[in-house]
Amino acid sequence: MHKIKAVLMMIFACTVLCGFKCESVCTGCKNIEVFEENGLYVFRIPFEGEYKVKPFVSEKLIYNTDVFKKTKAELVINAGYFDPKNGGTSSYVVQDKKMVLDPKTNNNLTQNTALKPYMKKILNRTEFRILDCKGKTKYDIAAHNAKTPYKCELMHSIQAGPLLYPDLRMEEEYFVATEGTKVTRDSITALKKCARTTIGIKDNDLYIIIATTKHPLTLPELSEICKDLCLDKAMNFDGGGSTSLDYKGTDNPKYKNLHVISDKDKSARKLKSFLIIEK
């Protein structure tokens, strides 16, 4: 863990993020910035870059790279949870003020007798929000049932979870359950090292963290990384075999036409919902 912290401190050296420090943010930086170390990627999407961020959903399951080609976006990542057996959603998605995915329509989820006692927790899991606040775009991370801030309207949202930072809410969102010291449920291998997709916000800039199987992380470890990056809030998107990212790239040839999945030696998983970032 100490090595990870040392690497992340290097990520935001002045040659990478324009003198980034926890006490301040980069001013004037308008391009997506990326750093990778041994399979751990961190992307920063500056608000000043005027990028358009929104969800993309598919009726049928589809690869992340196909969404990237179809939308011609700058960057596309996997997002919400879904049922690979029936293609139904396990996460709410709002697009252009309309709910386009509703987990209550997924009978495999709602009719699961083992989950019924915990359905309120499951349906209220954390979501990433894009708000219109009197004409200004703002990002937020909040529970699904949380009210939007005063004079703000919800434009888009993608639910997944759990919240990673400033609080780690694995049990509150029923991803993990314990009896005393015994773990009785770990539905997304939260306590095991795994590929991960994470989205965070700081001063209205977006941060995306991708951990591949080359650098797998537990959710508690990922929460610590979000703390080290001084994020305001961060949440977990679907991970494991769903972890995938496509990015047009920077001037650095290393990050040109970047295609990242959980394990480059295996096929990516077809997915239901995505977050796309357009210029």
C-alpha positions in Angstrom: 0.0 0.0 0.0 2.9 2.4 0.7 4.1 1.8 -2.8 0.7 2.7 -4.3 0.7 5.9 -2.3 4.2 6.8 -3.5 3.1 6.1 -7.1 0.0 8.3 -6.8 2.0 11.2 -5.4 4.1 11.0 -8.5 1.0 11.0 -10.7 0.3 14.6 -9.8 3.8 15.9 -10.0 4.0 19.3 -11.7 4.9 17.7 -15.1 1.7 15.8 -15.0 -1.0 17.9 -13.5 0.3 21.5 -13.7 1.5 21.7 -10.1 -1.4 19.8 -8.5 -1.6 19.9 -4.8 -4.3 18.8 -2.4 -4.9 22.4 -1.4 -5.4 23.7 -4.9 -6.4 22.5 -8.4 -4.8 23.0 -11.8 -6.0 26.2 -13.4 -5.9 26.6 -17.1 -5.5 22.9 -17.9 -8.1 22.0 -20.5 -7.0 18.6 -21.8 -7.6 15.1 -20.4 -4.5 14.0 -18.4 -3.6 10.4 -17.8 -0.9 8.5 -15.9 -0.3 4.8 -15.7 1.9 2.7 -13.5 2.0 -1.1 -13.6 -1.7 -1.4 -14.7 -3.1 1.3 -12.5 -4.5 4.2 -14.6 -5.7 7.7 -13.4 -7.4 10.1 -15.7 -8.3 13.7 -14.9 -11.0 15.4 -17.0 -10.8 19.1 -16.2 -14.1 21.0 -16.0 -12.4 23.9 -17.9 -12.0 21.6 -20.9 -15.8 21.9 -21.5 -16.2 18.2 -22.1 -19.7 16.9 -22.4 -20.3 14.0 -20.1 -23.4 11.7 -20.3 -24.6 8.2 -20.1 -25.0 5.8 -23.0 -27.3 2.7 -22.8 -27.8 -0.2 -25.1 -30.9 -2.3 -25.5 -28.6 -5.3 -26.1 -25.3 -5.9 -24.4 -22.4 -4.4 -26.3 -18.7 -4.0 -26.0 -17.2 -0.8 -24.7 -15.0 -0.4 -27.8 -18.1 -0.6 -30.0 -19.7 2.3 -28.1 -16.5 4.2 -28.5 -16.6 3.7 -32.3 -20.3 4.4 -32.6 -20.3 7.7 -30.6 -16.9 8.9 -31.7 -16.4 10.1 -28.1 -13.1 11.2 -26.6 -13.4 8.6 -23.8 -15.8 5.8 -22.9 -15.9 3.7 -19.7 -18.2 0.9 -18.4 -20.6 2.1 -15.8 -23.7 0.5 -14.2 -24.5 -3.0 -13.1 -26.5 -5.4 -15.2 -27.7 -9.0 -15.4 -25.7 -10.9 -18.0 -28.3 -13.7 -18.1 -31.2 -11.6 -19.3 -29.5 -8.3 -20.3 -31.6 -6.4 -17.7 -30.3 -3.5 -15.7 -29.4 -3.6 -12.0 -28.8 0.1 -11.9 -30.9 3.3 -12.5 -29.8 5.4 -15.5 -31.3 8.9 -16.2 -30.5 10.4 -19.6 -31.7 13.9 -20.7 -34.0 14.1 -17.6 -35.7 10.8 -18.4 -35.2 7.5 -16.6 -34.0 5.1 -19.4 -33.0 2.1 -17.2 -34.9 1.0 -14.1 -33.7 -2.0 -12.0 -37.3 -2.6 -10.8 -38.1 -3.9 -14.3 -35.5 -6.7 -13.9 -37.4 -9.6 -12.5 -34.2 -11.6 -11.8 -33.4 -8.9 -9.3 -36.7 -8.0 -7.8 -38.0 -11.5 -7.5 -34.9 -12.9 -5.9 -36.2 -14.1 -2.5 -32.8 -13.8 -0.9 -32.5 -10.1 -1.9 -36.1 -9.0 -1.1 -35.3 -8.0 2.5 -32.5 -5.7 1.3 -34.2 -4.3 -1.8 -34.4 -0.8 -0.3 -30.7 -0.7 0.2 -30.0 -2.1 -3.3 -32.3 0.4 -5.0 -30.8 3.3 -3.1 -27.2 2.6 -4.1 -24.9 5.4 -5.0 -25.1 7.2 -8.4 -23.0 9.7 -10.4 -25.0 12.8 -11.3 -24.8 15.5 -13.8 -26.7 18.6 -12.7 -27.9 21.8 -14.3 -27.6 24.5 -11.6 -29.0 27.7 -13.0 -27.3 27.1 -16.3 -24.0 25.8 -14.9 -23.1 22.1 -15.1 -22.1 20.5 -11.8 -21.2 16.9 -10.9 -22.3 15.1 -7.8 -22.2 11.6 -6.3 -25.1 10.7 -4.0 -27.5 8.0 -3.0 -30.3 7.5 -5.6 -33.0 8.8 -3.2 -31.0 11.9 -2.2 -32.5 15.2 -3.2 -30.7 17.4 -5.7 -29.2 20.6 -4.4 -31.4 23.7 -4.3 -32.0 25.2 -7.8 -30.3 22.3 -9.5 -32.0 19.9 -11.9 -30.9 16.3 -12.6 -29.9 16.0 -16.2 -28.2 12.6 -16.3 -27.2 9.9 -13.7 -25.7 6.4 -13.6 -26.1 4.3 -10.5 -23.6 1.6 -9.4 -21.9 1.8 -6.0 -20.9 1.6 -3.4 -19.8 5.0 -2.3 -16.0 4.9 -1.8 -15.1 8.3 -0.4 -15.5 10.2 1.9 -17.2 7.1 3.4 -16.9 3.5 2.3 -20.5 2.1 2.3 -20.1 -1.5 1.3 -22.5 -2.9 4.0 -25.0 0.1 3.9 -25.5 -0.6 0.1 -25.6 -4.4 0.7 -22.6 -5.4 -1.3 -21.0 -6.8 1.8 -22.7 -8.4 4.9 -21.1 -9.6 8.1 -22.1 -11.6 11.2 -19.6 -10.6 13.9 -16.2 -11.0 12.3 -17.4 -13.4 9.6 -18.1 -12.1 6.1 -21.4 -13.7 4.9 -21.8 -11.8 1.6 -19.3 -10.2 -0.8 -21.4 -9.8 -4.0 -18.8 -7.9 -6.1 -15.6 -9.4 -4.5 -15.3 -6.0 -2.7 -12.8 -7.5 -0.2 -10.7 -9.3 -2.8 -8.2 -7.8 -5.2 -10.0 -7.3 -8.5 -10.1 -5.1 -11.6 -12.0 -1.9 -10.8 -13.6 1.1 -12.4 -14.0 4.2 -10.3 -15.3 7.8 -10.8 -14.5 10.7 -8.5 -14.9 14.4 -8.4 -12.8 17.3 -7.0 -13.6 20.9 -7.6 -15.9 19.8 -10.4 -13.2 18.0 -12.2 -13.7 14.3 -13.0 -11.3 11.6 -12.0 -11.4 8.1 -13.4 -9.3 5.3 -11.8 -8.9 2.0 -13.7 -7.3 -0.9 -11.9 -6.5 -3.8 -14.2 -5.7 -7.4 -13.2 -2.1 -6.3 -13.4 -2.8 -4.0 -10.4 -5.9 -5.4 -8.7 -7.4 -3.6 -5.7 -9.9 -4.2 -2.9 -12.5 -1.6 -2.4 -10.9 -0.5 0.9 -7.6 0.0 -0.9 -9.4 1.9 -3.6 -11.0 4.1 -1.0 -7.5 4.9 0.3 -6.4 5.9 -3.1 -9.3 8.3 -3.5 -8.2 9.8 -0.1 -4.6 10.1 -1.3 -5.8 11.9 -4.4 -7.8 14.3 -2.2 -11.0 13.7 -4.0 -14.2 15.3 -2.7 -16.3 12.2 -3.5 -15.8 8.9 -5.3 -17.8 5.9 -6.1 -17.4 2.4 -7.6 -18.7 1.5 -11.1 -19.1 -2.1 -12.2 -15.7 -3.8 -12.2 -14.1 -7.2 -12.7 -14.5 -8.4 -16.2 -16.7 -5.3 -17.0 -13.7 -3.0 -16.4 -13.0 -1.3 -19.8 -12.0 2.0 -21.2 -11.4 3.4 -24.7 -9.6 6.8 -25.1 -8.6 8.7 -28.2 -5.4 9.7 -26.4 -3.0 12.4 -25.7 0.0 13.7 -27.7 2.0 11.0 -25.8 2.2 8.0 -28.1 1.9 5.7 -25.1 -1.7 6.9 -24.6 -2.8 7.2 -28.2 -5.9 5.1 -29.1 -5.8 3.6 -25.6 -7.8 0.4 -25.1 -7.9 -0.9 -21.6 -9.8 -3.9 -20.2 -9.4 -5.8 -17.0 -7.0 -8.3 -18.6 -5.5 -7.6 -22.0 -5.1 -11.4 -22.6 -8.8 -12.0 -22.4 -11.9 -10.8 -24.2 -13.8 -7.8 -22.8 -17.3 -8.4 -21.4 -20.4 -7.0 -23.2 -22.1 -4.4 -21.1 -25.4 -2.5 -20.7 -24.5 1.1 -19.7 -21.5 3.4 -20.2 -20.3 6.9 -19.4 -19.1 8.8 -22.5 -17.0 11.9 -22.6 -17.2 14.1 -25.7 -15.3 17.2 -26.7 
